[in-house]
Amino acid sequence: MNQVDGIQATKQIKTADHAAKIIMLTDYDDDALRQAAMRAGACAYALKDNLLDLVRLIDSLQQDGRVTD
């Protein structure tokens, strides 16, 4: 199986299931990567060291299907 990065995986998942809600979980606090993830179809971009933010994102998606700030 070929290895793909998170951006490519997000594109593949969204191609297979347009309704998928993808949170990009990463170590990289980088605006260019954040923008690439969002263009690929991620609905949010969260840092691994901020678990409270991740929980908030998941709650938001479960409640209304979208991410709120």
VMD Tcl script that builds the backbone (N, CA, C; Angstrom):
set m [mol new atoms 207]
animate dup $m
set s [atomselect $m all]
$s set {name element resname resid chain x y z} {
  {N N MET 1 A 0.841 -1.183 0.000}
  {CA C MET 1 A 0.000 0.000 0.000}
  {C C MET 1 A 0.882 1.240 0.000}
  {N N ASN 2 A 0.542 2.203 -0.831}
  {CA C ASN 2 A 1.317 3.431 -0.905}
  {C C ASN 2 A 1.080 4.315 0.317}
  {N N GLN 3 A 2.143 4.973 0.760}
  {CA C GLN 3 A 2.041 5.922 1.859}
  {C C GLN 3 A 1.569 7.266 1.302}
  {N N VAL 4 A 0.650 7.916 1.978}
  {CA C VAL 4 A 0.198 9.250 1.592}
  {C C VAL 4 A 0.244 10.152 2.815}
  {N N ASP 5 A 0.402 11.455 2.577}
  {CA C ASP 5 A 0.380 12.386 3.703}
  {C C ASP 5 A -1.070 12.738 4.043}
  {N N GLY 6 A -1.237 13.521 5.076}
  {CA C GLY 6 A -2.585 13.862 5.542}
  {C C GLY 6 A -3.398 14.636 4.529}
  {N N ILE 7 A -2.740 15.492 3.768}
  {CA C ILE 7 A -3.450 16.268 2.754}
  {C C ILE 7 A -3.995 15.339 1.666}
  {N N GLN 8 A -3.151 14.442 1.175}
  {CA C GLN 8 A -3.583 13.492 0.149}
  {C C GLN 8 A -4.661 12.550 0.683}
  {N N ALA 9 A -4.489 12.098 1.923}
  {CA C ALA 9 A -5.500 11.212 2.526}
  {C C ALA 9 A -6.842 11.933 2.634}
  {N N THR 10 A -6.814 13.202 3.016}
  {CA C THR 10 A -8.043 13.981 3.118}
  {C C THR 10 A -8.731 14.075 1.766}
  {N N LYS 11 A -7.976 14.355 0.712}
  {CA C LYS 11 A -8.545 14.424 -0.638}
  {C C LYS 11 A -9.185 13.099 -1.035}
  {N N GLN 12 A -8.501 12.004 -0.737}
  {CA C GLN 12 A -9.026 10.687 -1.102}
  {C C GLN 12 A -10.302 10.366 -0.327}
  {N N ILE 13 A -10.308 10.689 0.946}
  {CA C ILE 13 A -11.499 10.430 1.772}
  {C C ILE 13 A -12.678 11.257 1.273}
  {N N LYS 14 A -12.439 12.540 1.007}
  {CA C LYS 14 A -13.518 13.407 0.539}
  {C C LYS 14 A -14.022 12.991 -0.838}
  {N N THR 15 A -13.148 12.473 -1.678}
  {CA C THR 15 A -13.572 11.965 -2.983}
  {C C THR 15 A -14.492 10.759 -2.804}
  {N N ALA 16 A -14.153 9.897 -1.866}
  {CA C ALA 16 A -14.953 8.699 -1.614}
  {C C ALA 16 A -16.240 9.003 -0.861}
  {N N ASP 17 A -16.203 10.026 0.004}
  {CA C ASP 17 A -17.367 10.357 0.836}
  {C C ASP 17 A -17.392 11.863 1.072}
  {N N HIS 18 A -18.149 12.566 0.252}
  {CA C HIS 18 A -18.210 14.027 0.352}
  {C C HIS 18 A -18.732 14.508 1.706}
  {N N ALA 19 A -19.485 13.680 2.393}
  {CA C ALA 19 A -20.063 14.081 3.676}
  {C C ALA 19 A -19.117 13.858 4.859}
  {N N ALA 20 A -17.976 13.237 4.620}
  {CA C ALA 20 A -17.038 12.956 5.718}
  {C C ALA 20 A -16.594 14.252 6.381}
  {N N LYS 21 A -16.516 14.245 7.692}
  {CA C LYS 21 A -16.028 15.377 8.480}
  {C C LYS 21 A -14.624 15.028 8.943}
  {N N ILE 22 A -13.639 15.743 8.433}
  {CA C ILE 22 A -12.242 15.420 8.707}
  {C C ILE 22 A -11.605 16.533 9.518}
  {N N ILE 23 A -11.016 16.155 10.646}
  {CA C ILE 23 A -10.215 17.067 11.443}
  {C C ILE 23 A -8.760 16.673 11.224}
  {N N MET 24 A -7.975 17.586 10.695}
  {CA C MET 24 A -6.547 17.341 10.490}
  {C C MET 24 A -5.850 17.514 11.833}
  {N N LEU 25 A -5.292 16.453 12.358}
  {CA C LEU 25 A -4.597 16.458 13.640}
  {C C LEU 25 A -3.102 16.382 13.370}
  {N N THR 26 A -2.346 17.380 13.843}
  {CA C THR 26 A -0.952 17.506 13.445}
  {C C THR 26 A -0.077 18.092 14.551}
  {N N ASP 27 A 1.217 17.974 14.359}
  {CA C ASP 27 A 2.197 18.622 15.231}
  {C C ASP 27 A 2.603 19.990 14.700}
  {N N TYR 28 A 2.212 20.313 13.471}
  {CA C TYR 28 A 2.720 21.490 12.768}
  {C C TYR 28 A 1.753 22.670 12.828}
  {N N ASP 29 A 2.165 23.727 13.501}
  {CA C ASP 29 A 1.385 24.962 13.555}
  {C C ASP 29 A 1.857 25.839 12.404}
  {N N ASP 30 A 1.326 25.566 11.223}
  {CA C ASP 30 A 1.802 26.193 10.006}
  {C C ASP 30 A 0.603 26.649 9.177}
  {N N ASP 31 A 0.537 27.945 8.890}
  {CA C ASP 31 A -0.603 28.485 8.156}
  {C C ASP 31 A -0.742 27.894 6.755}
  {N N ALA 32 A 0.376 27.665 6.074}
  {CA C ALA 32 A 0.304 27.094 4.723}
  {C C ALA 32 A -0.277 25.682 4.764}
  {N N LEU 33 A 0.138 24.879 5.730}
  {CA C LEU 33 A -0.415 23.522 5.862}
  {C C LEU 33 A -1.881 23.569 6.268}
  {N N ARG 34 A -2.219 24.511 7.156}
  {CA C ARG 34 A -3.624 24.669 7.572}
  {C C ARG 34 A -4.488 24.991 6.343}
  {N N GLN 35 A -4.042 25.915 5.520}
  {CA C GLN 35 A -4.801 26.285 4.332}
  {C C GLN 35 A -4.897 25.125 3.346}
  {N N ALA 36 A -3.815 24.382 3.179}
  {CA C ALA 36 A -3.829 23.221 2.282}
  {C C ALA 36 A -4.809 22.161 2.786}
  {N N ALA 37 A -4.839 21.952 4.084}
  {CA C ALA 37 A -5.770 20.976 4.666}
  {C C ALA 37 A -7.214 21.395 4.426}
  {N N MET 38 A -7.494 22.673 4.592}
  {CA C MET 38 A -8.854 23.152 4.393}
  {C C MET 38 A -9.251 23.063 2.906}
  {N N ARG 39 A -8.322 23.384 2.017}
  {CA C ARG 39 A -8.600 23.250 0.574}
  {C C ARG 39 A -8.831 21.791 0.193}
  {N N ALA 40 A -8.149 20.880 0.879}
  {CA C ALA 40 A -8.297 19.447 0.593}
  {C C ALA 40 A -9.632 18.900 1.087}
  {N N GLY 41 A -10.295 19.645 1.977}
  {CA C GLY 41 A -11.598 19.203 2.457}
  {C C GLY 41 A -11.715 19.016 3.952}
  {N N ALA 42 A -10.637 19.258 4.694}
  {CA C ALA 42 A -10.729 19.160 6.157}
  {C C ALA 42 A -11.654 20.257 6.667}
  {N N CYS 43 A -12.411 19.957 7.690}
  {CA C CYS 43 A -13.291 20.974 8.270}
  {C C CYS 43 A -12.614 21.682 9.433}
  {N N ALA 44 A -11.474 21.148 9.888}
  {CA C ALA 44 A -10.736 21.774 10.986}
  {C C ALA 44 A -9.298 21.285 10.974}
  {N N TYR 45 A -8.454 22.044 11.652}
  {CA C TYR 45 A -7.016 21.747 11.738}
  {C C TYR 45 A -6.654 21.943 13.199}
  {N N ALA 46 A -6.234 20.881 13.883}
  {CA C ALA 46 A -5.962 20.956 15.319}
  {C C ALA 46 A -4.561 20.441 15.629}
  {N N LEU 47 A -3.954 21.056 16.621}
  {CA C LEU 47 A -2.631 20.626 17.060}
  {C C LEU 47 A -2.751 19.506 18.083}
  {N N LYS 48 A -1.862 18.537 17.986}
  {CA C LYS 48 A -1.880 17.388 18.895}
  {C C LYS 48 A -1.664 17.794 20.342}
  {N N ASP 49 A -0.965 18.906 20.574}
  {CA C ASP 49 A -0.683 19.315 21.952}
  {C C ASP 49 A -1.826 20.102 22.580}
  {N N ASN 50 A -2.936 20.282 21.850}
  {CA C ASN 50 A -4.072 21.028 22.379}
  {C C ASN 50 A -5.315 20.142 22.375}
  {N N LEU 51 A -5.368 19.240 23.331}
  {CA C LEU 51 A -6.467 18.272 23.368}
  {C C LEU 51 A -7.814 18.923 23.666}
  {N N LEU 52 A -7.822 19.997 24.429}
  {CA C LEU 52 A -9.094 20.677 24.705}
  {C C LEU 52 A -9.693 21.251 23.425}
  {N N ASP 53 A -8.852 21.779 22.557}
  {CA C ASP 53 A -9.326 22.283 21.275}
  {C C ASP 53 A -9.885 21.148 20.432}
  {N N LEU 54 A -9.228 20.014 20.438}
  {CA C LEU 54 A -9.702 18.855 19.695}
  {C C LEU 54 A -11.071 18.399 20.205}
  {N N VAL 55 A -11.239 18.334 21.507}
  {CA C VAL 55 A -12.534 17.943 22.089}
  {C C VAL 55 A -13.613 18.943 21.679}
  {N N ARG 56 A -13.302 20.233 21.699}
  {CA C ARG 56 A -14.257 21.264 21.296}
  {C C ARG 56 A -14.655 21.091 19.824}
  {N N LEU 57 A -13.680 20.814 18.976}
  {CA C LEU 57 A -13.969 20.605 17.555}
  {C C LEU 57 A -14.884 19.407 17.334}
  {N N ILE 58 A -14.591 18.310 18.021}
  {CA C ILE 58 A -15.416 17.102 17.878}
  {C C ILE 58 A -16.825 17.363 18.379}
  {N N ASP 59 A -16.963 18.025 19.522}
  {CA C ASP 59 A -18.292 18.363 20.051}
  {C C ASP 59 A -19.077 19.213 19.058}
  {N N SER 60 A -18.413 20.198 18.481}
  {CA C SER 60 A -19.064 21.082 17.526}
  {C C SER 60 A -19.560 20.303 16.311}
  {N N LEU 61 A -18.737 19.410 15.804}
  {CA C LEU 61 A -19.139 18.603 14.651}
  {C C LEU 61 A -20.304 17.678 14.985}
  {N N GLN 62 A -20.282 17.103 16.172}
  {CA C GLN 62 A -21.357 16.189 16.557}
  {C C GLN 62 A -22.675 16.930 16.747}
  {N N GLN 63 A -22.605 18.149 17.281}
  {CA C GLN 63 A -23.830 18.880 17.586}
  {C C GLN 63 A -24.522 19.440 16.356}
  {N N ASP 64 A -23.740 20.073 15.476}
  {CA C ASP 64 A -24.395 20.723 14.355}
  {C C ASP 64 A -23.748 20.478 12.999}
  {N N GLY 65 A -22.778 19.574 12.961}
  {CA C GLY 65 A -22.179 19.203 11.696}
  {C C GLY 65 A -21.195 20.201 11.123}
  {N N ARG 66 A -20.865 21.237 11.881}
  {CA C ARG 66 A -19.886 22.213 11.413}
  {C C ARG 66 A -19.038 22.677 12.583}
  {N N VAL 67 A -17.923 23.287 12.252}
  {CA C VAL 67 A -17.007 23.771 13.269}
  {C C VAL 67 A -17.332 25.223 13.558}
  {N N THR 68 A -17.452 25.543 14.834}
  {CA C THR 68 A -17.686 26.931 15.227}
  {C C THR 68 A -16.495 27.423 16.022}
  {N N ASP 69 A -16.164 28.704 15.841}
  {CA C ASP 69 A -15.036 29.288 16.566}
  {C C ASP 69 A -15.429 29.688 17.971}
}
mol reanalyze $m
mol bondsrecalc $m
mol representation Tube
mol addrep $m
